[in-house]
Amino acid sequence: MEFQDVIRKRKMVRAFTTEPIAPEAADRLLRAANRAPSAGFSQGYAMLVLESETDRTAFWTAMDPEDDYAGTPLRNAQMIVIPCSNKDIYLDRYAREDKGWTDRDEARWPVPFWHIDTGMLTMLLLLAVVEEGLGALYFGIPPSVIGAVREQFRIPDDFTPIGAVAIGHPDQDRDAKQRTSRKTIARRTVEDITHRGRWGSAEA
């Protein structure tokens, strides 16, 4: 698939079939994500990958203690990836001799690159999903259940889950019925979001 087609076809999918994901396809997805850039080549990210039915069920139970979404097409996703960032890896990396920030002061960072780089990993994963002919949904893990997810899967304290990605074969008909935002909100144009030279209108 041409890269421009991958970009054009990328969308969030909210309904999946129960068709398994081929192991070789799953491996290609993870390898693609691992090509993400990172500040100082710190690579302060990791992925928790849930593929077995037992692990996926445990995740949804932790996410939804009241089981409000049982039987929904989202829960048919055959693979769940939880990208996690690690701030300490970045602070340690930039305290090394070639960088010279020996005090590990977090204030030196204008924005949290550990989260940004993990977001880039997530974007590569989402693009790779399209190339494989699969679908994916990135979604947040609410603060009220993050502790339960951490405990269930023994996520270390120094790694922060930035969300989760559900992956599977799209159920086209059911997914179309899930799309509410795209029906009511138009995508902003390039002109809407682009400011050339100076922010705002060039008119006097």
Secondary structure per residue as TSV (DSSP state, phi and psi in degrees):
chain	resnum	aa	ss	phi	psi
A	1	M	-	360.0	134.5
A	2	E	-	-66.5	147.5
A	3	F	H	-59.4	-40.9
A	4	Q	H	-62.4	-32.0
A	5	D	H	-69.5	-38.0
A	6	V	H	-60.0	-46.7
A	7	I	H	-62.5	-45.1
A	8	R	H	-64.9	-35.4
A	9	K	H	-87.8	-10.1
A	10	R	-	-66.3	129.5
A	11	K	-	-158.3	162.3
A	12	M	B	-83.1	131.1
A	13	V	-	-109.3	131.6
A	14	R	-	-114.6	3.3
A	15	A	-	-140.2	130.7
A	16	F	B	-128.6	158.7
A	17	T	-	-89.3	177.8
A	18	T	S	-95.1	10.5
A	19	E	-	-64.5	130.7
A	20	P	-	-65.1	157.1
A	21	I	-	-93.1	130.0
A	22	A	-	-60.2	134.6
A	23	P	H	-53.8	-38.6
A	24	E	H	-68.5	-32.2
A	25	A	H	-69.0	-42.9
A	26	A	H	-59.7	-40.4
A	27	D	H	-65.3	-40.0
A	28	R	H	-65.0	-37.0
A	29	L	H	-60.1	-47.4
A	30	L	H	-68.2	-37.4
A	31	R	H	-67.3	-35.7
A	32	A	H	-65.4	-43.8
A	33	A	H	-60.5	-34.4
A	34	N	T	-72.2	-1.4
A	35	R	T	-90.6	8.8
A	36	A	-	-62.4	146.0
A	37	P	-	-74.7	161.2
A	38	S	-	-155.4	145.3
A	39	A	G	-59.7	127.8
A	40	G	G	61.9	18.9
A	41	F	G	51.9	36.4
A	42	S	-	-66.5	-36.0
A	43	Q	-	55.1	45.3
A	44	G	-	-85.4	55.1
A	45	Y	E	-142.1	163.0
A	46	A	E	-153.3	163.2
A	47	M	E	-126.7	127.3
A	48	L	E	-92.5	119.5
A	49	V	E	-111.8	123.4
A	50	L	E	-114.6	113.5
A	51	E	-	-120.2	-32.3
A	52	S	S	-73.1	153.1
A	53	E	H	-60.3	-36.1
A	54	T	H	-62.6	-46.8
A	55	D	H	-68.2	-40.4
A	56	R	H	-65.7	-40.0
A	57	T	H	-64.3	-41.3
A	58	A	H	-62.4	-37.3
A	59	F	H	-64.2	-49.6
A	60	W	H	-64.9	-32.7
A	61	T	H	-65.7	-41.9
A	62	A	H	-67.0	-37.7
A	63	M	H	-72.6	-32.1
A	64	D	-	-135.1	72.4
A	65	P	T	-56.3	-30.4
A	66	E	T	-84.7	-3.3
A	67	D	-	58.7	37.5
A	68	D	T	-68.2	-24.9
A	69	Y	T	-108.0	18.4
A	70	A	T	-59.2	134.4
A	71	G	T	82.8	-1.2
A	72	T	-	-75.9	151.9
A	73	P	G	-65.1	-19.8
A	74	L	G	-62.1	-38.1
A	75	R	G	-74.1	-1.3
A	76	N	G	-78.9	-11.8
A	77	A	-	-52.2	131.6
A	78	Q	S	-90.5	-3.1
A	79	M	E	-149.4	134.8
A	80	I	E	-126.6	127.4
A	81	V	E	-115.9	127.9
A	82	I	E	-110.8	101.6
A	83	P	E	-74.4	136.7
A	84	C	E	-128.7	140.5
A	85	S	E	-107.5	155.1
A	86	N	-	-133.3	104.8
A	87	K	H	-63.2	-40.5
A	88	D	H	-61.1	-34.0
A	89	I	H	-61.3	-38.2
A	90	Y	H	-71.5	-43.6
A	91	L	H	-63.7	-39.2
A	92	D	H	-66.4	-43.0
A	93	R	H	-61.2	-42.3
A	94	Y	T	-83.4	-0.5
A	95	A	T	-93.2	-2.8
A	96	R	S	-75.2	163.1
A	97	E	T	-57.6	-37.4
A	98	D	T	-73.4	-12.6
A	99	K	T	-108.6	-45.0
A	100	G	-	86.7	10.0
A	101	W	-	-89.0	72.9
A	102	T	T	-66.5	-17.9
A	103	D	T	-84.8	-6.8
A	104	R	-	55.7	31.6
A	105	D	-	-74.2	118.0
A	106	E	G	-64.0	-23.2
A	107	A	G	-66.3	-16.1
A	108	R	G	-68.8	-18.5
A	109	W	-	-92.7	118.2
A	110	P	S	-66.9	-30.7
A	111	V	S	-141.6	156.6
A	112	P	-	-75.3	90.7
A	113	F	H	-60.1	-26.4
A	114	W	H	-61.7	-37.8
A	115	H	H	-76.2	-40.0
A	116	I	H	-62.7	-46.8
A	117	D	H	-64.1	-37.0
A	118	T	H	-68.2	-32.2
A	119	G	H	-64.8	-36.8
A	120	M	H	-65.6	-40.8
A	121	L	H	-56.6	-43.7
A	122	T	H	-64.3	-39.9
A	123	M	H	-64.3	-42.4
A	124	L	H	-61.0	-38.4
A	125	L	H	-61.6	-45.4
A	126	L	H	-63.5	-37.8
A	127	L	H	-70.3	-40.0
A	128	A	H	-63.2	-34.5
A	129	V	H	-58.2	-44.0
A	130	V	H	-62.3	-44.4
A	131	E	H	-61.3	-30.4
A	132	E	T	-82.6	-0.8
A	133	G	T	75.7	21.5
A	134	L	-	-107.5	-177.6
A	135	G	E	-128.8	160.5
A	136	A	E	-151.8	154.7
A	137	L	E	-133.0	121.6
A	138	Y	E	-91.4	134.1
A	139	F	E	-148.8	158.7
A	140	G	-	-82.8	159.6
A	141	I	-	-104.9	113.2
A	142	P	-	-58.8	144.7
A	143	P	H	-54.5	-30.6
A	144	S	H	-68.6	-19.2
A	145	V	H	-120.9	-1.4
A	146	I	H	-59.7	-35.6
A	147	G	H	-64.1	-40.0
A	148	A	H	-66.6	-39.4
A	149	V	H	-65.4	-44.4
A	150	R	H	-57.8	-49.6
A	151	E	H	-64.6	-42.4
A	152	Q	H	-60.0	-40.0
A	153	F	H	-112.1	11.2
A	154	R	T	55.1	44.5
A	155	I	-	-72.0	124.3
A	156	P	-	-61.0	152.0
A	157	D	T	-61.6	-29.3
A	158	D	T	-83.6	0.0
A	159	F	-	-109.7	133.2
A	160	T	E	-112.4	114.8
A	161	P	E	-63.8	127.8
A	162	I	-	-95.8	3.7
A	163	G	-	145.1	-161.5
A	164	A	E	-144.9	153.4
A	165	V	E	-124.0	115.6
A	166	A	E	-89.9	132.3
A	167	I	E	-130.6	139.9
A	168	G	E	-178.2	-171.5
A	169	H	-	-83.2	124.9
A	170	P	B	-64.5	140.1
A	171	D	-	-97.7	95.4
A	172	Q	H	-58.5	-45.6
A	173	D	H	-65.8	-46.9
A	174	R	H	-71.0	-31.9
A	175	D	H	-66.2	-39.0
A	176	A	H	-59.3	-32.8
A	177	K	H	-76.7	-16.8
A	178	Q	H	-85.8	-13.2
A	179	R	-	-84.5	100.6
A	180	T	-	-103.0	-45.5
A	181	S	H	-61.9	-43.9
A	182	R	H	-67.3	-20.8
A	183	K	H	-80.9	-23.5
A	184	T	H	-112.9	-17.0
A	185	I	S	-124.1	122.3
A	186	A	-	-81.1	149.6
A	187	R	-	-67.2	133.3
A	188	R	-	-66.7	146.6
A	189	T	-	-78.9	165.4
A	190	V	H	-58.3	-39.3
A	191	E	H	-64.1	-33.3
A	192	D	H	-64.8	-34.9
A	193	I	H	-106.3	-1.6
A	194	T	-	-105.7	133.8
A	195	H	-	-125.2	111.1
A	196	R	-	-97.4	123.0
A	197	G	S	81.4	-54.5
A	198	R	S	-139.5	154.2
A	199	W	S	-74.8	133.8
A	200	G	S	95.0	-172.1
A	201	S	-	-67.5	143.6
A	202	A	-	-85.6	-5.9
A	203	E	-	-73.0	147.7
A	204	A	-	-69.7	360.0
